[in-house]
Amino acid sequence: MELDVVIHDNLLILCEIKSSISKSDMYAFERKARLYENRYQQKAVRKLVISPMLDDQAKEVARRLGIEVYSHANDVKPGKPSE
């Protein structure tokens, strides 16, 4: 299992960076994120997917699961998702 983990200002951010993401990839990322949170007993403040190619079904799954979606790493804004 591979998962990108970022800790910034003591906040846990989980991230998936891929060239393309499908609906099943989005569900797989959510499962990996939950597994990480359960294993380390720490809740991620943000879950991010960075991919230039995202199918429409994957976008809908991300919206339902509360996963932020970006097409480029430079598009990611610092802070919590509500900021």
PDB file of N, CA, C and O in Angstrom:
ATOM      1  N   MET A   1       0.844  -1.175   0.000  1.00  0.00           N
ATOM      2  CA  MET A   1       0.000   0.000   0.000  1.00  0.00           C
ATOM      3  C   MET A   1       0.888   1.237   0.000  1.00  0.00           C
ATOM      4  O   MET A   1       1.869   1.310   0.740  1.00  0.00           O
ATOM      5  N   GLU A   2       0.541   2.188  -0.822  1.00  0.00           N
ATOM      6  CA  GLU A   2       1.291   3.444  -0.895  1.00  0.00           C
ATOM      7  C   GLU A   2       0.330   4.594  -0.668  1.00  0.00           C
ATOM      8  O   GLU A   2      -0.763   4.630  -1.233  1.00  0.00           O
ATOM      9  N   LEU A   3       0.757   5.545   0.174  1.00  0.00           N
ATOM     10  CA  LEU A   3      -0.056   6.712   0.486  1.00  0.00           C
ATOM     11  C   LEU A   3       0.883   7.862   0.789  1.00  0.00           C
ATOM     12  O   LEU A   3       1.822   7.715   1.571  1.00  0.00           O
ATOM     13  N   ASP A   4       0.631   9.003   0.172  1.00  0.00           N
ATOM     14  CA  ASP A   4       1.446  10.176   0.461  1.00  0.00           C
ATOM     15  C   ASP A   4       0.887  10.862   1.699  1.00  0.00           C
ATOM     16  O   ASP A   4      -0.307  11.153   1.778  1.00  0.00           O
ATOM     17  N   VAL A   5       1.765  11.117   2.663  1.00  0.00           N
ATOM     18  CA  VAL A   5       1.380  11.722   3.930  1.00  0.00           C
ATOM     19  C   VAL A   5       2.157  13.013   4.091  1.00  0.00           C
ATOM     20  O   VAL A   5       3.379  13.045   3.951  1.00  0.00           O
ATOM     21  N   VAL A   6       1.419  14.086   4.390  1.00  0.00           N
ATOM     22  CA  VAL A   6       2.042  15.389   4.625  1.00  0.00           C
ATOM     23  C   VAL A   6       1.613  15.856   6.003  1.00  0.00           C
ATOM     24  O   VAL A   6       0.427  15.820   6.332  1.00  0.00           O
ATOM     25  N   ILE A   7       2.568  16.293   6.810  1.00  0.00           N
ATOM     26  CA  ILE A   7       2.238  16.900   8.096  1.00  0.00           C
ATOM     27  C   ILE A   7       2.742  18.329   8.029  1.00  0.00           C
ATOM     28  O   ILE A   7       3.940  18.587   7.911  1.00  0.00           O
ATOM     29  N   HIS A   8       1.791  19.252   8.108  1.00  0.00           N
ATOM     30  CA  HIS A   8       2.104  20.680   7.986  1.00  0.00           C
ATOM     31  C   HIS A   8       1.441  21.400   9.153  1.00  0.00           C
ATOM     32  O   HIS A   8       0.228  21.300   9.333  1.00  0.00           O
ATOM     33  N   ASP A   9       2.223  22.123   9.944  1.00  0.00           N
ATOM     34  CA  ASP A   9       1.706  22.805  11.142  1.00  0.00           C
ATOM     35  C   ASP A   9       0.913  21.840  12.026  1.00  0.00           C
ATOM     36  O   ASP A   9      -0.157  22.183  12.529  1.00  0.00           O
ATOM     37  N   ASN A  10       1.446  20.636  12.207  1.00  0.00           N
ATOM     38  CA  ASN A  10       0.833  19.579  13.015  1.00  0.00           C
ATOM     39  C   ASN A  10      -0.517  19.110  12.496  1.00  0.00           C
ATOM     40  O   ASN A  10      -1.293  18.525  13.252  1.00  0.00           O
ATOM     41  N   LEU A  11      -0.817  19.352  11.221  1.00  0.00           N
ATOM     42  CA  LEU A  11      -2.050  18.890  10.596  1.00  0.00           C
ATOM     43  C   LEU A  11      -1.726  17.770   9.620  1.00  0.00           C
ATOM     44  O   LEU A  11      -0.794  17.884   8.824  1.00  0.00           O
ATOM     45  N   LEU A  12      -2.495  16.688   9.681  1.00  0.00           N
ATOM     46  CA  LEU A  12      -2.286  15.535   8.807  1.00  0.00           C
ATOM     47  C   LEU A  12      -3.051  15.732   7.503  1.00  0.00           C
ATOM     48  O   LEU A  12      -4.254  15.994   7.509  1.00  0.00           O
ATOM     49  N   ILE A  13      -2.340  15.603   6.391  1.00  0.00           N
ATOM     50  CA  ILE A  13      -2.929  15.692   5.061  1.00  0.00           C
ATOM     51  C   ILE A  13      -2.556  14.413   4.318  1.00  0.00           C
ATOM     52  O   ILE A  13      -1.380  14.058   4.234  1.00  0.00           O
ATOM     53  N   LEU A  14      -3.558  13.723   3.781  1.00  0.00           N
ATOM     54  CA  LEU A  14      -3.325  12.511   2.995  1.00  0.00           C
ATOM     55  C   LEU A  14      -3.562  12.841   1.539  1.00  0.00           C
ATOM     56  O   LEU A  14      -4.505  13.553   1.196  1.00  0.00           O
ATOM     57  N   CYS A  15      -2.688  12.312   0.673  1.00  0.00           N
ATOM     58  CA  CYS A  15      -2.708  12.725  -0.724  1.00  0.00           C
ATOM     59  C   CYS A  15      -2.454  11.553  -1.664  1.00  0.00           C
ATOM     60  O   CYS A  15      -1.691  10.636  -1.359  1.00  0.00           O
ATOM     61  N   GLU A  16      -3.113  11.611  -2.808  1.00  0.00           N
ATOM     62  CA  GLU A  16      -2.882  10.650  -3.891  1.00  0.00           C
ATOM     63  C   GLU A  16      -2.513  11.467  -5.128  1.00  0.00           C
ATOM     64  O   GLU A  16      -3.250  12.372  -5.521  1.00  0.00           O
ATOM     65  N   ILE A  17      -1.383  11.150  -5.735  1.00  0.00           N
ATOM     66  CA  ILE A  17      -0.931  11.839  -6.941  1.00  0.00           C
ATOM     67  C   ILE A  17      -0.778  10.794  -8.031  1.00  0.00           C
ATOM     68  O   ILE A  17       0.040   9.880  -7.924  1.00  0.00           O
ATOM     69  N   LYS A  18      -1.584  10.942  -9.091  1.00  0.00           N
ATOM     70  CA  LYS A  18      -1.555   9.974 -10.190  1.00  0.00           C
ATOM     71  C   LYS A  18      -1.786  10.704 -11.510  1.00  0.00           C
ATOM     72  O   LYS A  18      -2.328  11.809 -11.537  1.00  0.00           O
ATOM     73  N   SER A  19      -1.370  10.074 -12.591  1.00  0.00           N
ATOM     74  CA  SER A  19      -1.563  10.678 -13.918  1.00  0.00           C
ATOM     75  C   SER A  19      -3.032  10.659 -14.333  1.00  0.00           C
ATOM     76  O   SER A  19      -3.479  11.535 -15.072  1.00  0.00           O
ATOM     77  N   SER A  20      -3.785   9.665 -13.861  1.00  0.00           N
ATOM     78  CA  SER A  20      -5.228   9.631 -14.107  1.00  0.00           C
ATOM     79  C   SER A  20      -5.904   8.897 -12.961  1.00  0.00           C
ATOM     80  O   SER A  20      -5.319   8.009 -12.340  1.00  0.00           O
ATOM     81  N   ILE A  21      -7.143   9.281 -12.691  1.00  0.00           N
ATOM     82  CA  ILE A  21      -7.888   8.690 -11.577  1.00  0.00           C
ATOM     83  C   ILE A  21      -9.282   8.286 -12.067  1.00  0.00           C
ATOM     84  O   ILE A  21      -9.992   9.071 -12.696  1.00  0.00           O
ATOM     85  N   SER A  22      -9.643   7.064 -11.765  1.00  0.00           N
ATOM     86  CA  SER A  22     -10.970   6.554 -12.096  1.00  0.00           C
ATOM     87  C   SER A  22     -11.826   6.516 -10.825  1.00  0.00           C
ATOM     88  O   SER A  22     -11.353   6.810  -9.727  1.00  0.00           O
ATOM     89  N   LYS A  23     -13.063   6.155 -11.002  1.00  0.00           N
ATOM     90  CA  LYS A  23     -13.988   5.997  -9.875  1.00  0.00           C
ATOM     91  C   LYS A  23     -13.432   4.977  -8.881  1.00  0.00           C
ATOM     92  O   LYS A  23     -13.439   5.224  -7.675  1.00  0.00           O
ATOM     93  N   SER A  24     -12.956   3.844  -9.370  1.00  0.00           N
ATOM     94  CA  SER A  24     -12.431   2.805  -8.469  1.00  0.00           C
ATOM     95  C   SER A  24     -11.154   3.275  -7.762  1.00  0.00           C
ATOM     96  O   SER A  24     -10.919   2.915  -6.609  1.00  0.00           O
ATOM     97  N   ASP A  25     -10.329   4.078  -8.448  1.00  0.00           N
ATOM     98  CA  ASP A  25      -9.131   4.636  -7.808  1.00  0.00           C
ATOM     99  C   ASP A  25      -9.518   5.551  -6.641  1.00  0.00           C
ATOM    100  O   ASP A  25      -8.855   5.560  -5.604  1.00  0.00           O
ATOM    101  N   MET A  26     -10.593   6.315  -6.822  1.00  0.00           N
ATOM    102  CA  MET A  26     -11.041   7.233  -5.771  1.00  0.00           C
ATOM    103  C   MET A  26     -11.495   6.454  -4.537  1.00  0.00           C
ATOM    104  O   MET A  26     -11.169   6.822  -3.408  1.00  0.00           O
ATOM    105  N   TYR A  27     -12.251   5.371  -4.759  1.00  0.00           N
ATOM    106  CA  TYR A  27     -12.660   4.529  -3.630  1.00  0.00           C
ATOM    107  C   TYR A  27     -11.451   3.872  -2.968  1.00  0.00           C
ATOM    108  O   TYR A  27     -11.411   3.748  -1.744  1.00  0.00           O
ATOM    109  N   ALA A  28     -10.473   3.453  -3.757  1.00  0.00           N
ATOM    110  CA  ALA A  28      -9.264   2.837  -3.199  1.00  0.00           C
ATOM    111  C   ALA A  28      -8.503   3.833  -2.321  1.00  0.00           C
ATOM    112  O   ALA A  28      -8.010   3.472  -1.253  1.00  0.00           O
ATOM    113  N   PHE A  29      -8.410   5.084  -2.772  1.00  0.00           N
ATOM    114  CA  PHE A  29      -7.743   6.121  -1.972  1.00  0.00           C
ATOM    115  C   PHE A  29      -8.479   6.324  -0.650  1.00  0.00           C
ATOM    116  O   PHE A  29      -7.846   6.434   0.401  1.00  0.00           O
ATOM    117  N   GLU A  30      -9.793   6.372  -0.695  1.00  0.00           N
ATOM    118  CA  GLU A  30     -10.577   6.555   0.534  1.00  0.00           C
ATOM    119  C   GLU A  30     -10.338   5.395   1.501  1.00  0.00           C
ATOM    120  O   GLU A  30     -10.199   5.620   2.704  1.00  0.00           O
ATOM    121  N   ARG A  31     -10.287   4.175   1.003  1.00  0.00           N
ATOM    122  CA  ARG A  31     -10.009   3.011   1.866  1.00  0.00           C
ATOM    123  C   ARG A  31      -8.617   3.103   2.486  1.00  0.00           C
ATOM    124  O   ARG A  31      -8.443   2.820   3.671  1.00  0.00           O
ATOM    125  N   LYS A  32      -7.624   3.497   1.685  1.00  0.00           N
ATOM    126  CA  LYS A  32      -6.255   3.636   2.217  1.00  0.00           C
ATOM    127  C   LYS A  32      -6.205   4.731   3.276  1.00  0.00           C
ATOM    128  O   LYS A  32      -5.533   4.579   4.296  1.00  0.00           O
ATOM    129  N   ALA A  33      -6.907   5.826   3.040  1.00  0.00           N
ATOM    130  CA  ALA A  33      -6.927   6.933   4.000  1.00  0.00           C
ATOM    131  C   ALA A  33      -7.558   6.479   5.320  1.00  0.00           C
ATOM    132  O   ALA A  33      -7.027   6.771   6.391  1.00  0.00           O
ATOM    133  N   ARG A  34      -8.680   5.773   5.247  1.00  0.00           N
ATOM    134  CA  ARG A  34      -9.332   5.269   6.461  1.00  0.00           C
ATOM    135  C   ARG A  34      -8.428   4.291   7.212  1.00  0.00           C
ATOM    136  O   ARG A  34      -8.343   4.324   8.440  1.00  0.00           O
ATOM    137  N   LEU A  35      -7.759   3.426   6.458  1.00  0.00           N
ATOM    138  CA  LEU A  35      -6.849   2.463   7.073  1.00  0.00           C
ATOM    139  C   LEU A  35      -5.728   3.193   7.823  1.00  0.00           C
ATOM    140  O   LEU A  35      -5.388   2.829   8.949  1.00  0.00           O
ATOM    141  N   TYR A  36      -5.159   4.226   7.190  1.00  0.00           N
ATOM    142  CA  TYR A  36      -4.100   5.010   7.828  1.00  0.00           C
ATOM    143  C   TYR A  36      -4.627   5.682   9.098  1.00  0.00           C
ATOM    144  O   TYR A  36      -3.982   5.622  10.145  1.00  0.00           O
ATOM    145  N   GLU A  37      -5.797   6.320   9.007  1.00  0.00           N
ATOM    146  CA  GLU A  37      -6.367   7.011  10.169  1.00  0.00           C
ATOM    147  C   GLU A  37      -6.624   6.041  11.318  1.00  0.00           C
ATOM    148  O   GLU A  37      -6.356   6.361  12.477  1.00  0.00           O
ATOM    149  N   ASN A  38      -7.143   4.856  10.997  1.00  0.00           N
ATOM    150  CA  ASN A  38      -7.398   3.859  12.045  1.00  0.00           C
ATOM    151  C   ASN A  38      -6.108   3.323  12.646  1.00  0.00           C
ATOM    152  O   ASN A  38      -6.012   3.152  13.861  1.00  0.00           O
ATOM    153  N   ARG A  39      -5.122   3.059  11.806  1.00  0.00           N
ATOM    154  CA  ARG A  39      -3.851   2.492  12.273  1.00  0.00           C
ATOM    155  C   ARG A  39      -3.106   3.457  13.194  1.00  0.00           C
ATOM    156  O   ARG A  39      -2.551   3.046  14.214  1.00  0.00           O
ATOM    157  N   TYR A  40      -3.097   4.742  12.830  1.00  0.00           N
ATOM    158  CA  TYR A  40      -2.329   5.732  13.591  1.00  0.00           C
ATOM    159  C   TYR A  40      -3.191   6.584  14.518  1.00  0.00           C
ATOM    160  O   TYR A  40      -2.693   7.500  15.173  1.00  0.00           O
ATOM    161  N   GLN A  41      -4.495   6.274  14.571  1.00  0.00           N
ATOM    162  CA  GLN A  41      -5.414   6.962  15.483  1.00  0.00           C
ATOM    163  C   GLN A  41      -5.332   8.485  15.324  1.00  0.00           C
ATOM    164  O   GLN A  41      -5.329   9.227  16.306  1.00  0.00           O
ATOM    165  N   GLN A  42      -5.266   8.925  14.080  1.00  0.00           N
ATOM    166  CA  GLN A  42      -5.197  10.359  13.801  1.00  0.00           C
ATOM    167  C   GLN A  42      -6.056  10.659  12.580  1.00  0.00           C
ATOM    168  O   GLN A  42      -5.939   9.991  11.553  1.00  0.00           O
ATOM    169  N   LYS A  43      -6.911  11.655  12.692  1.00  0.00           N
ATOM    170  CA  LYS A  43      -7.823  12.027  11.613  1.00  0.00           C
ATOM    171  C   LYS A  43      -7.137  13.033  10.688  1.00  0.00           C
ATOM    172  O   LYS A  43      -6.538  14.007  11.145  1.00  0.00           O
ATOM    173  N   ALA A  44      -7.232  12.785   9.390  1.00  0.00           N
ATOM    174  CA  ALA A  44      -6.679  13.714   8.397  1.00  0.00           C
ATOM    175  C   ALA A  44      -7.586  14.944   8.309  1.00  0.00           C
ATOM    176  O   ALA A  44      -8.810  14.815   8.273  1.00  0.00           O
ATOM    177  N   VAL A  45      -6.991  16.119   8.275  1.00  0.00           N
ATOM    178  CA  VAL A  45      -7.782  17.341   8.116  1.00  0.00           C
ATOM    179  C   VAL A  45      -8.106  17.592   6.647  1.00  0.00           C
ATOM    180  O   VAL A  45      -9.054  18.306   6.321  1.00  0.00           O
ATOM    181  N   ARG A  46      -7.296  16.990   5.757  1.00  0.00           N
ATOM    182  CA  ARG A  46      -7.542  17.111   4.325  1.00  0.00           C
ATOM    183  C   ARG A  46      -7.187  15.810   3.644  1.00  0.00           C
ATOM    184  O   ARG A  46      -6.229  15.132   4.016  1.00  0.00           O
ATOM    185  N   LYS A  47      -7.981  15.472   2.633  1.00  0.00           N
ATOM    186  CA  LYS A  47      -7.678  14.350   1.744  1.00  0.00           C
ATOM    187  C   LYS A  47      -7.677  14.932   0.345  1.00  0.00           C
ATOM    188  O   LYS A  47      -8.684  15.470  -0.115  1.00  0.00           O
ATOM    189  N   LEU A  48      -6.532  14.822  -0.335  1.00  0.00           N
ATOM    190  CA  LEU A  48      -6.353  15.445  -1.639  1.00  0.00           C
ATOM    191  C   LEU A  48      -6.045  14.417  -2.708  1.00  0.00           C
ATOM    192  O   LEU A  48      -5.339  13.438  -2.464  1.00  0.00           O
ATOM    193  N   VAL A  49      -6.583  14.650  -3.897  1.00  0.00           N
ATOM    194  CA  VAL A  49      -6.211  13.888  -5.080  1.00  0.00           C
ATOM    195  C   VAL A  49      -5.716  14.894  -6.105  1.00  0.00           C
ATOM    196  O   VAL A  49      -6.400  15.870  -6.414  1.00  0.00           O
ATOM    197  N   ILE A  50      -4.520  14.649  -6.631  1.00  0.00           N
ATOM    198  CA  ILE A  50      -3.937  15.529  -7.642  1.00  0.00           C
ATOM    199  C   ILE A  50      -3.741  14.701  -8.903  1.00  0.00           C
ATOM    200  O   ILE A  50      -2.963  13.748  -8.926  1.00  0.00           O
ATOM    201  N   SER A  51      -4.467  15.088  -9.957  1.00  0.00           N
ATOM    202  CA  SER A  51      -4.398  14.350 -11.216  1.00  0.00           C
ATOM    203  C   SER A  51      -4.911  15.224 -12.361  1.00  0.00           C
ATOM    204  O   SER A  51      -5.965  15.848 -12.240  1.00  0.00           O
ATOM    205  N   PRO A  52      -4.170  15.269 -13.469  1.00  0.00           N
ATOM    206  CA  PRO A  52      -4.643  16.058 -14.613  1.00  0.00           C
ATOM    207  C   PRO A  52      -5.813  15.398 -15.350  1.00  0.00           C
ATOM    208  O   PRO A  52      -6.541  16.064 -16.085  1.00  0.00           O
ATOM    209  N   MET A  53      -5.987  14.097 -15.153  1.00  0.00           N
ATOM    210  CA  MET A  53      -7.064  13.374 -15.844  1.00  0.00           C
ATOM    211  C   MET A  53      -7.942  12.664 -14.816  1.00  0.00           C
ATOM    212  O   MET A  53      -7.539  11.684 -14.190  1.00  0.00           O
ATOM    213  N   LEU A  54      -9.156  13.192 -14.663  1.00  0.00           N
ATOM    214  CA  LEU A  54     -10.094  12.668 -13.683  1.00  0.00           C
ATOM    215  C   LEU A  54     -11.418  12.415 -14.384  1.00  0.00           C
ATOM    216  O   LEU A  54     -11.989  13.330 -14.976  1.00  0.00           O
ATOM    217  N   ASP A  55     -11.910  11.191 -14.325  1.00  0.00           N
ATOM    218  CA  ASP A  55     -13.177  10.962 -15.008  1.00  0.00           C
ATOM    219  C   ASP A  55     -14.334  11.533 -14.188  1.00  0.00           C
ATOM    220  O   ASP A  55     -14.214  11.711 -12.976  1.00  0.00           O
ATOM    221  N   ASP A  56     -15.455  11.817 -14.854  1.00  0.00           N
ATOM    222  CA  ASP A  56     -16.586  12.489 -14.209  1.00  0.00           C
ATOM    223  C   ASP A  56     -17.134  11.699 -13.028  1.00  0.00           C
ATOM    224  O   ASP A  56     -17.527  12.287 -12.020  1.00  0.00           O
ATOM    225  N   GLN A  57     -17.163  10.388 -13.139  1.00  0.00           N
ATOM    226  CA  GLN A  57     -17.641   9.562 -12.023  1.00  0.00           C
ATOM    227  C   GLN A  57     -16.710   9.678 -10.825  1.00  0.00           C
ATOM    228  O   GLN A  57     -17.170   9.664  -9.683  1.00  0.00           O
ATOM    229  N   ALA A  58     -15.417   9.790 -11.068  1.00  0.00           N
ATOM    230  CA  ALA A  58     -14.452   9.952  -9.973  1.00  0.00           C
ATOM    231  C   ALA A  58     -14.666  11.285  -9.268  1.00  0.00           C
ATOM    232  O   ALA A  58     -14.551  11.367  -8.045  1.00  0.00           O
ATOM    233  N   LYS A  59     -14.976  12.328 -10.031  1.00  0.00           N
ATOM    234  CA  LYS A  59     -15.254  13.639  -9.434  1.00  0.00           C
ATOM    235  C   LYS A  59     -16.469  13.571  -8.516  1.00  0.00           C
ATOM    236  O   LYS A  59     -16.465  14.159  -7.434  1.00  0.00           O
ATOM    237  N   GLU A  60     -17.503  12.862  -8.940  1.00  0.00           N
ATOM    238  CA  GLU A  60     -18.712  12.718  -8.128  1.00  0.00           C
ATOM    239  C   GLU A  60     -18.414  11.945  -6.848  1.00  0.00           C
ATOM    240  O   GLU A  60     -18.885  12.324  -5.775  1.00  0.00           O
ATOM    241  N   VAL A  61     -17.646  10.878  -6.947  1.00  0.00           N
ATOM    242  CA  VAL A  61     -17.264  10.097  -5.761  1.00  0.00           C
ATOM    243  C   VAL A  61     -16.460  10.981  -4.804  1.00  0.00           C
ATOM    244  O   VAL A  61     -16.706  10.964  -3.598  1.00  0.00           O
ATOM    245  N   ALA A  62     -15.515  11.743  -5.323  1.00  0.00           N
ATOM    246  CA  ALA A  62     -14.698  12.635  -4.491  1.00  0.00           C
ATOM    247  C   ALA A  62     -15.583  13.635  -3.750  1.00  0.00           C
ATOM    248  O   ALA A  62     -15.396  13.880  -2.558  1.00  0.00           O
ATOM    249  N   ARG A  63     -16.544  14.204  -4.465  1.00  0.00           N
ATOM    250  CA  ARG A  63     -17.446  15.178  -3.841  1.00  0.00           C
ATOM    251  C   ARG A  63     -18.208  14.525  -2.681  1.00  0.00           C
ATOM    252  O   ARG A  63     -18.304  15.101  -1.598  1.00  0.00           O
ATOM    253  N   ARG A  64     -18.745  13.330  -2.908  1.00  0.00           N
ATOM    254  CA  ARG A  64     -19.508  12.628  -1.867  1.00  0.00           C
ATOM    255  C   ARG A  64     -18.647  12.249  -0.670  1.00  0.00           C
ATOM    256  O   ARG A  64     -19.122  12.268   0.465  1.00  0.00           O
ATOM    257  N   LEU A  65     -17.389  11.906  -0.912  1.00  0.00           N
ATOM    258  CA  LEU A  65     -16.492  11.461   0.162  1.00  0.00           C
ATOM    259  C   LEU A  65     -15.715  12.600   0.821  1.00  0.00           C
ATOM    260  O   LEU A  65     -14.969  12.370   1.773  1.00  0.00           O
ATOM    261  N   GLY A  66     -15.882  13.811   0.329  1.00  0.00           N
ATOM    262  CA  GLY A  66     -15.172  14.956   0.920  1.00  0.00           C
ATOM    263  C   GLY A  66     -13.700  15.005   0.563  1.00  0.00           C
ATOM    264  O   GLY A  66     -12.881  15.490   1.344  1.00  0.00           O
ATOM    265  N   ILE A  67     -13.362  14.499  -0.621  1.00  0.00           N
ATOM    266  CA  ILE A  67     -11.972  14.509  -1.085  1.00  0.00           C
ATOM    267  C   ILE A  67     -11.790  15.700  -2.015  1.00  0.00           C
ATOM    268  O   ILE A  67     -12.557  15.888  -2.960  1.00  0.00           O
ATOM    269  N   GLU A  68     -10.768  16.501  -1.736  1.00  0.00           N
ATOM    270  CA  GLU A  68     -10.457  17.639  -2.598  1.00  0.00           C
ATOM    271  C   GLU A  68      -9.758  17.148  -3.861  1.00  0.00           C
ATOM    272  O   GLU A  68      -8.931  16.238  -3.807  1.00  0.00           O
ATOM    273  N   VAL A  69     -10.091  17.749  -4.986  1.00  0.00           N
ATOM    274  CA  VAL A  69      -9.537  17.333  -6.275  1.00  0.00           C
ATOM    275  C   VAL A  69      -8.838  18.516  -6.935  1.00  0.00           C
ATOM    276  O   VAL A  69      -9.382  19.619  -7.002  1.00  0.00           O
ATOM    277  N   TYR A  70      -7.620  18.267  -7.422  1.00  0.00           N
ATOM    278  CA  TYR A  70      -6.830  19.296  -8.112  1.00  0.00           C
ATOM    279  C   TYR A  70      -6.201  18.693  -9.357  1.00  0.00           C
ATOM    280  O   TYR A  70      -5.864  17.510  -9.380  1.00  0.00           O
ATOM    281  N   SER A  71      -6.046  19.509 -10.389  1.00  0.00           N
ATOM    282  CA  SER A  71      -5.428  19.008 -11.616  1.00  0.00           C
ATOM    283  C   SER A  71      -3.914  19.200 -11.610  1.00  0.00           C
ATOM    284  O   SER A  71      -3.213  18.589 -12.417  1.00  0.00           O
ATOM    285  N   HIS A  72      -3.406  20.034 -10.720  1.00  0.00           N
ATOM    286  CA  HIS A  72      -1.963  20.292 -10.629  1.00  0.00           C
ATOM    287  C   HIS A  72      -1.611  20.618  -9.186  1.00  0.00           C
ATOM    288  O   HIS A  72      -2.404  21.241  -8.481  1.00  0.00           O
ATOM    289  N   ALA A  73      -0.445  20.210  -8.746  1.00  0.00           N
ATOM    290  CA  ALA A  73      -0.016  20.455  -7.364  1.00  0.00           C
ATOM    291  C   ALA A  73       0.019  21.942  -7.027  1.00  0.00           C
ATOM    292  O   ALA A  73      -0.220  22.320  -5.881  1.00  0.00           O
ATOM    293  N   ASN A  74       0.314  22.788  -8.009  1.00  0.00           N
ATOM    294  CA  ASN A  74       0.355  24.231  -7.758  1.00  0.00           C
ATOM    295  C   ASN A  74      -1.016  24.820  -7.454  1.00  0.00           C
ATOM    296  O   ASN A  74      -1.102  25.937  -6.944  1.00  0.00           O
ATOM    297  N   ASP A  75      -2.094  24.090  -7.757  1.00  0.00           N
ATOM    298  CA  ASP A  75      -3.449  24.571  -7.495  1.00  0.00           C
ATOM    299  C   ASP A  75      -3.863  24.396  -6.039  1.00  0.00           C
ATOM    300  O   ASP A  75      -4.829  25.017  -5.594  1.00  0.00           O
ATOM    301  N   VAL A  76      -3.152  23.566  -5.296  1.00  0.00           N
ATOM    302  CA  VAL A  76      -3.501  23.288  -3.901  1.00  0.00           C
ATOM    303  C   VAL A  76      -3.212  24.521  -3.055  1.00  0.00           C
ATOM    304  O   VAL A  76      -2.104  25.059  -3.066  1.00  0.00           O
ATOM    305  N   LYS A  77      -4.230  24.953  -2.325  1.00  0.00           N
ATOM    306  CA  LYS A  77      -4.089  26.113  -1.453  1.00  0.00           C
ATOM    307  C   LYS A  77      -3.745  25.626  -0.034  1.00  0.00           C
ATOM    308  O   LYS A  77      -4.230  24.580   0.397  1.00  0.00           O
ATOM    309  N   PRO A  78      -2.914  26.381   0.680  1.00  0.00           N
ATOM    310  CA  PRO A  78      -2.573  25.980   2.055  1.00  0.00           C
ATOM    311  C   PRO A  78      -3.770  26.167   2.982  1.00  0.00           C
ATOM    312  O   PRO A  78      -4.722  26.877   2.659  1.00  0.00           O
ATOM    313  N   GLY A  79      -3.701  25.523   4.120  1.00  0.00           N
ATOM    314  CA  GLY A  79      -4.750  25.676   5.125  1.00  0.00           C
ATOM    315  C   GLY A  79      -5.750  24.546   5.079  1.00  0.00           C
ATOM    316  O   GLY A  79      -5.607  23.588   4.319  1.00  0.00           O
ATOM    317  N   LYS A  80      -6.768  24.680   5.914  1.00  0.00           N
ATOM    318  CA  LYS A  80      -7.828  23.690   5.977  1.00  0.00           C
ATOM    319  C   LYS A  80      -8.788  23.909   4.818  1.00  0.00           C
ATOM    320  O   LYS A  80      -8.830  25.006   4.260  1.00  0.00           O
ATOM    321  N   PRO A  81      -9.563  22.891   4.439  1.00  0.00           N
ATOM    322  CA  PRO A  81     -10.445  23.029   3.274  1.00  0.00           C
ATOM    323  C   PRO A  81     -11.489  24.123   3.427  1.00  0.00           C
ATOM    324  O   PRO A  81     -11.951  24.663   2.422  1.00  0.00           O
ATOM    325  N   SER A  82     -11.875  24.465   4.642  1.00  0.00           N
ATOM    326  CA  SER A  82     -12.884  25.502   4.841  1.00  0.00           C
ATOM    327  C   SER A  82     -12.311  26.908   4.749  1.00  0.00           C
ATOM    328  O   SER A  82     -13.056  27.887   4.754  1.00  0.00           O
ATOM    329  N   GLU A  83     -10.982  27.010   4.665  1.00  0.00           N
ATOM    330  CA  GLU A  83     -10.347  28.334   4.622  1.00  0.00           C
ATOM    331  C   GLU A  83     -10.256  28.846   3.194  1.00  0.00           C
ATOM    332  O   GLU A  83      -9.751  29.945   2.963  1.00  0.00           O
TER     333      GLU A  83
END
